[in-house]
Amino acid sequence: MGETATLQVQLNMQALFHWTDARSNVVTRPEDPYKYLQGFGNEHQSEFIPGALPIGQNSPQLCPYGLYAEQITGTSFAASRSASMRNFLYRRRPACVRGKFTKIDNNPTLETSFLHPTEKVHAIPSQVSWSAFKIPDQDSGPVDFTRGIHTLGGSGQPNIREGLAYHIFAINSNMHNKAFVNMDGDFLIVAQEGHLDISTEFGHLYLQPSEICVIQQGLRFKLDIVNQYSLKGARGYIIETWGTKWELPELGPLGGYGLANARDFLFPCADIDTSSTGWWSIVSKQGGEYFQTNQDHSPFDVVAWHGNYIPYKYDLSKFVYHNTVSVDHTDPSINTVLTAKSRDMHAPLCDFLIFGPRWDVAENTFRPPYFHRNCSSEFLARIYGPENAGGRSEVFSPGGASYEAGFTPHGNADERTVGAMYAEMRAMRVGQNQLTFMLESCRSLLFTKWALQDSGVLVTDDIPESMWDSLPDRFGKNEEAMKFLKAMERA
């Protein structure tokens, strides 16, 4: 497929109001070559060769086809049944067949310690924005996923299983005979630019802009660029959580369906790697430091598996939006796709929310988001869409981001906001041809030197005073109000 046709496919998908407009009879987009299992929170099983899965037990004395049984537990052995996450893999050789781990050079732009402000991490009292983060060009040398992760900010630390970190990734190279394993926590990966082919021990995940995937702690994976659909390389966002798992939010009065429906989450099918030859390196991240071991076979040698501790993906264009059909703007929590709990049952460590095409029908209402000060910190990033189209700041381009610290006063301030006060109250589609995600966290984040300086894309004049000139003191010009105040002064 040529460059023009490639871009046209992406453009058509971005123009959809909802996934159902594609009139597809399959669960994936046309570019995705893989088959998937469906259902968030389910027990799944898959076998590449019929009969590879043992029946009625997990670890037979001799596994079918001479395979080895290997268990992975994502939670404590004694976790409640509802919380237990674990699986059994049936592979050619156990994962322990490898060399010893040795220390290698760290990724200098990766950070995991956010316990208090230091020379390495800094508090932000208000708002900041970044224009599009730079994708390294080929002249700068190969940058794969292990080296292309850059930390923006976070809170807590992984070795105490407490907190989270926000990263971006920008890459121009594949992971040739290399796998990565995050021993610190879970990765939620958001594709923004380029298509990605992700190999896991459970099979493949194909990821493209407006899709997300979750790869859990301790699972090996390999992230490669699909060159046919990635003209510049690839870029996206990573939300890393420590000591908690992503869950679907409760639906409450919504009932049994809505928001991100469980059936729309896709899980890989077993797909053993038979094409790779030679030595492999396994890069492990632990406490933010990098270690490496080598082995003479592919780590993706699983022929069958069963369990519920499995990487998965979700297409954000399938999200079912809910908003008011009478008056007032609904709190943004109504757009939550996934949530990661904290130790405070009333305040999530992180909510992953999206804002895409939807209807706006409220009557007698100021329809844009109300001006507000939240206890949560807010991080926003545009996946695709026009620049400066309803962002928090003057510069809000696809591939960039913006952030408001908790209790920072904010809202939209431009001609559209003023116009909304006098707009005709008619039903209208909003957010067309664009998609933005937001992270709401109960944590106050600390930000890295790379985010605030070395990235080169921090917008230093993010909130100029002139931005608010469109919000005049109308009360001070209201004759009736001024008359009342003067009467009060005389009294």
Secondary structure as UniProt FT lines:
FT   HELIX           3..14
FT   HELIX           19..22
FT   TURN            30..31
FT   STRAND          36..38
FT   TURN            40..41
FT   STRAND          44..47
FT   TURN            50..51
FT   HELIX           64..66
FT   STRAND          68..73
FT   TURN            77..78
FT   TURN            81..83
FT   STRAND          86..91
FT   TURN            95..96
FT   STRAND          102..103
FT   TURN            108..109
FT   STRAND          121..123
FT   STRAND          127..130
FT   HELIX           138..140
FT   TURN            145..147
FT   STRAND          149..157
FT   HELIX           158..160
FT   STRAND          162..171
FT   TURN            176..177
FT   STRAND          178..182
FT   STRAND          186..193
FT   STRAND          196..200
FT   TURN            201..202
FT   STRAND          203..207
FT   TURN            209..210
FT   STRAND          211..215
FT   TURN            217..218
FT   STRAND          220..225
FT   HELIX           227..229
FT   STRAND          234..242
FT   STRAND          246..247
FT   HELIX           252..254
FT   HELIX           262..264
FT   STRAND          266..268
FT   STRAND          280..286
FT   TURN            287..288
FT   STRAND          289..295
FT   STRAND          302..307
FT   STRAND          312..315
FT   HELIX           316..318
FT   HELIX           332..335
FT   STRAND          336..340
FT   TURN            345..346
FT   STRAND          350..355
FT   STRAND          358..360
FT   STRAND          377..384
FT   TURN            387..388
FT   TURN            398..399
FT   STRAND          401..404
FT   TURN            406..407
FT   HELIX           415..420
FT   STRAND          428..430
FT   TURN            432..433
FT   STRAND          435..441
FT   STRAND          446..448
FT   HELIX           450..454
FT   TURN            460..461
FT   HELIX           465..470
FT   HELIX           475..477
FT   HELIX           479..490
//
